[in-house]
Amino acid sequence: MDYSLLIMIVYIFIFLFGVALIRAGLGQSPPKHVRTMIVNSTSHPFAGFIVGFLITALLQSSSAVMVLAVSLVAAGIIPFRQTIGVMLGSNVGTTLTLEILVFSGETLGLVSIGAGVIFLLTRMKPLFLPGTILCGVGCMFLAMDGMSSWGQELTGQGWTEWLLENDDLSAGTAVLGGTIIATIIQSSTATIAIGLQMYANDFIQLENAIAIMMGANIGTCLTAVLAALGAKRGAMQTAMANVFLNIGGVLLFLPILGIFSDMIMTLTIDPAVQVAHASVIFNLVCSLLVLPFVNPFATFIERLTGGAAR
């Protein structure tokens, strides 16, 4: 029996479990602090961008930040327009995880988990937060290292020859695949990590790995859309703005994907770092292009969804 797929699924769950531990640890802080920060700091699009970036970098989940933004709009705490800067910063903040993980390994993962367990065993309340976060980070490091080993083992299996020799995988198909996977597991970072390991082990080209990354950004929009169902119009406008931003970014980069991948290759020869850098540049360019036009974009979304929310 071939257990390769099962092993990969286990590594993905370990990765997601690590992300969940980080969120659980950060969740011990009073949520009012986070909400107050967003309300008071999103009146200007650039300020919202910074807030979205910082909170996403901490929570390791752009989906969680978008759900929070949708909830704030649904509750009438902030208007729809103030969430656009937040979502732009969130798209960039989520790339920080991948940049950190590509430089990690098994040793760092074990050290992080070991330190986290020691903190938790002390049963001291001030150490619970860092202990939980360290355990989560360690799980993500180990999962990434495990996925790398899994990819190397697959190259020796006969059924992989077709995939290795298949050059017909289009960028559009790769985007769709990334979208579907991210929609199912609701983690763009984990989805990108799968594409990264496939590329690092010569299963796919860099263009397709980048296309998977772009599709992953679209796939994680589902959470915000679901959170907006049944809420006020402004909440759905926030969710739809997130969808349009990510789809627009993909449409912008798809025609120049070959040029973009060639440019990324000139930055580094490390496959993992190439994909990480591509994710940062893609999200940063898309966000900065829209940032000066937040108000016209908001007006477009409002007209598309039946007018401004009241």
C-alpha positions in Angstrom: 0.0 0.0 0.0 1.3 3.5 -0.9 1.2 5.7 2.2 2.8 8.7 0.5 -0.4 10.7 0.3 -1.4 9.8 3.9 2.0 11.0 5.1 1.6 14.3 3.3 -1.9 14.8 4.8 -0.4 14.1 8.3 2.2 16.8 7.7 -0.4 19.2 6.6 -2.5 18.6 9.7 0.7 19.1 11.9 1.2 22.4 10.1 -2.4 23.5 10.6 -2.2 22.3 14.2 0.8 24.5 14.7 -1.1 27.5 13.3 -4.1 26.7 15.6 -1.8 26.6 18.6 -0.4 30.1 17.8 -4.0 31.5 17.4 -5.0 29.8 20.7 -2.1 31.4 22.5 -2.7 34.8 21.1 -6.4 34.4 21.8 -5.6 34.6 25.5 -5.1 38.3 25.1 -8.3 40.4 25.5 -9.8 40.6 22.0 -11.0 44.1 22.8 -7.4 45.3 22.4 -7.2 44.0 18.9 -10.6 45.5 18.0 -9.9 48.8 19.5 -6.6 49.0 17.5 -8.4 48.4 14.3 -11.2 50.9 15.0 -8.8 53.7 15.9 -6.2 53.0 13.3 -8.1 52.4 10.1 -9.4 55.8 9.3 -6.6 56.3 6.8 -5.9 53.6 4.2 -2.1 53.5 4.9 -2.7 53.2 8.6 -5.2 50.4 8.0 -2.5 48.7 5.8 0.0 48.8 8.6 -2.6 47.4 11.1 -3.6 44.6 8.7 0.0 43.7 8.2 0.9 43.6 11.9 -2.1 41.7 13.0 -1.8 39.1 10.3 1.9 38.6 11.0 0.9 37.9 14.6 -2.1 35.7 14.0 -0.5 33.9 11.0 -3.9 34.0 9.2 -5.2 36.5 6.8 -8.5 34.6 6.9 -8.8 35.3 10.6 -8.1 39.0 10.1 -10.7 39.2 7.3 -13.3 37.5 9.4 -12.6 40.0 12.2 -13.0 42.9 9.7 -16.3 41.4 8.4 -17.5 41.1 11.9 -16.7 44.7 12.8 -18.5 45.9 9.7 -21.5 43.6 10.4 -21.7 45.0 13.9 -21.6 48.6 12.6 -18.4 49.4 14.4 -16.5 50.5 11.3 -17.6 51.3 7.8 -16.8 49.0 4.8 -14.3 51.5 3.4 -12.1 51.3 6.4 -11.5 47.6 5.9 -9.9 47.9 2.5 -6.6 49.1 3.9 -6.6 46.3 6.5 -7.1 43.6 3.8 -4.3 45.0 1.7 -1.9 44.9 4.6 -3.3 41.4 5.6 -2.3 40.1 2.1 1.3 41.2 2.7 1.4 40.1 6.3 0.6 36.5 5.5 3.7 36.2 3.4 5.9 36.7 6.5 5.3 33.1 7.7 6.7 31.6 4.5 9.8 33.8 4.5 10.5 32.6 8.1 9.8 28.9 7.4 12.1 28.6 4.4 15.0 29.3 6.7 13.9 26.8 9.3 14.6 23.1 9.8 14.1 20.1 12.1 16.5 21.3 14.8 14.8 24.7 15.1 11.4 22.9 15.3 12.5 20.6 18.1 14.1 23.5 20.0 10.9 25.6 19.7 8.6 22.7 20.9 11.0 21.9 23.7 11.1 25.4 25.0 7.3 25.7 24.6 6.7 22.6 26.6 9.0 23.7 29.4 7.1 27.1 29.6 3.8 25.2 29.7 5.0 22.8 32.4 5.9 25.6 34.7 2.1 26.4 35.0 3.0 30.1 35.3 0.3 32.2 33.7 2.7 34.7 32.1 4.5 31.9 30.3 1.3 30.3 28.9 1.2 32.6 25.9 4.8 32.3 24.8 4.8 28.5 25.5 1.7 27.9 23.3 3.2 30.1 20.5 6.6 28.3 20.6 4.9 24.9 20.4 2.9 26.1 17.4 5.9 27.5 15.6 7.8 24.3 16.3 5.0 22.2 14.8 5.1 24.3 11.6 8.9 24.0 11.3 8.7 20.2 11.7 5.8 19.9 9.2 7.8 21.9 6.6 10.8 19.7 7.1 8.7 16.6 6.9 7.0 17.8 3.6 10.5 18.3 2.2 11.5 14.7 3.0 8.2 13.5 1.6 8.9 15.2 -1.7 12.3 13.7 -2.0 10.9 10.2 -1.4 8.3 10.6 -4.1 11.0 11.0 -6.8 11.9 7.4 -6.4 8.4 6.1 -7.0 7.3 4.9 -10.5 3.9 6.6 -10.5 5.6 10.0 -10.3 7.3 9.6 -13.7 4.2 10.8 -15.6 4.1 14.0 -13.4 7.8 14.6 -13.7 7.6 14.4 -17.5 4.3 16.3 -17.8 5.0 19.8 -19.2 1.4 20.5 -20.1 0.3 21.8 -16.7 -0.9 25.3 -17.5 -0.6 28.3 -15.2 -4.4 28.6 -15.2 -4.8 25.0 -14.0 -2.2 25.6 -11.3 -4.1 28.7 -10.1 -7.3 26.6 -10.0 -5.5 23.8 -8.0 -4.1 26.3 -5.5 -7.6 27.9 -5.1 -9.3 24.5 -4.5 -6.7 23.3 -2.0 -6.7 26.6 -0.1 -10.5 26.6 -0.1 -10.5 23.1 1.5 -7.8 23.6 4.2 -8.2 27.4 4.6 -4.5 28.1 4.8 -2.7 29.9 2.0 0.6 29.2 3.7 0.1 25.5 3.9 -1.1 25.4 0.2 1.9 27.4 -0.9 4.2 25.1 1.1 2.8 22.1 -0.9 3.6 23.9 -4.2 7.0 24.9 -2.9 8.0 21.3 -2.1 6.7 20.1 -5.5 8.8 22.7 -7.2 11.9 22.1 -5.0 11.7 18.4 -6.0 11.3 19.1 -9.7 7.6 18.0 -10.0 6.6 21.4 -11.4 8.2 24.5 -12.8 8.6 27.8 -10.8 5.8 29.4 -12.9 3.4 26.8 -11.7 4.5 27.1 -8.1 3.9 30.8 -8.3 0.5 30.1 -9.9 -0.4 27.8 -7.0 0.6 30.6 -4.6 -1.7 33.1 -6.4 -4.6 30.6 -6.4 -4.1 30.0 -2.7 -4.7 33.7 -2.1 -8.1 33.4 -3.8 -9.0 30.2 -1.9 -8.7 31.7 1.5 -11.3 34.3 0.7 -14.1 31.7 1.4 -13.9 32.2 5.1 -14.7 35.9 4.9 -17.5 35.2 2.4 -19.1 32.7 4.7 -18.8 35.0 7.7 -20.6 37.7 5.7 -23.6 35.5 4.8 -26.8 36.8 6.4 -25.0 40.0 7.7 -25.5 43.6 6.7 -24.6 44.7 3.1 -21.4 46.3 4.4 -20.1 42.9 5.6 -20.7 41.3 2.2 -19.0 44.3 0.5 -15.9 43.7 2.7 -15.8 40.0 1.7 -16.4 40.7 -2.0 -13.7 43.4 -2.0 -11.3 40.8 -0.7 -12.3 38.4 -3.5 -11.9 41.0 -6.2 -8.5 42.2 -4.9 -7.1 38.7 -5.0 -8.7 37.8 -8.4 -7.5 41.1 -9.8 -3.9 40.4 -8.7 -4.0 37.0 -10.4 -5.3 38.5 -13.6 -2.6 41.2 -13.5 0.3 38.7 -13.1 -0.8 35.8 -15.2 0.1 37.5 -18.6 3.6 38.2 -17.3 4.1 35.1 -15.2 7.0 33.9 -17.3 8.8 37.2 -17.0 8.1 37.3 -13.3 9.4 33.8 -12.6 12.6 34.7 -14.6 13.1 37.8 -12.5 12.6 35.7 -9.3 15.3 33.2 -10.4 17.8 36.1 -10.6 17.3 36.8 -6.9 18.3 33.5 -5.5 19.0 29.9 -6.6 17.2 28.3 -3.5 13.8 27.0 -4.7 12.1 27.6 -1.3 13.4 31.2 -1.1 12.3 31.8 -4.7 8.7 30.9 -3.9 8.8 32.9 -0.7 10.1 36.0 -2.4 7.6 35.6 -5.2 4.8 35.6 -2.6 6.1 38.7 -1.0 6.6 40.6 -4.2 3.2 39.5 -5.7 1.2 40.6 -2.6 3.2 43.7 -2.0 2.8 45.0 -5.6 -0.9 44.2 -5.7 -1.5 45.9 -2.4 0.5 49.0 -3.2 -1.1 49.4 -6.6 -4.6 49.5 -5.0 -3.7 51.5 -1.9 -3.8 55.0 -3.5 -7.1 54.2 -5.1 -9.0 52.8 -2.0 -11.9 55.2 -2.3 -12.6 54.6 -6.1 -12.3 50.9 -5.5 -14.7 51.1 -2.6 -17.1 53.0 -4.8 -16.8 50.3 -7.4 -17.6 47.5 -4.9 -20.6 49.5 -3.5 -22.1 50.0 -7.0 -21.5 46.4 -7.8 -23.3 45.2 -4.6 -26.3 47.6 -4.8 -25.0 50.8 -3.2 -23.4 52.0 0.0 -24.3 50.2 3.2 -26.5 52.0 5.7 
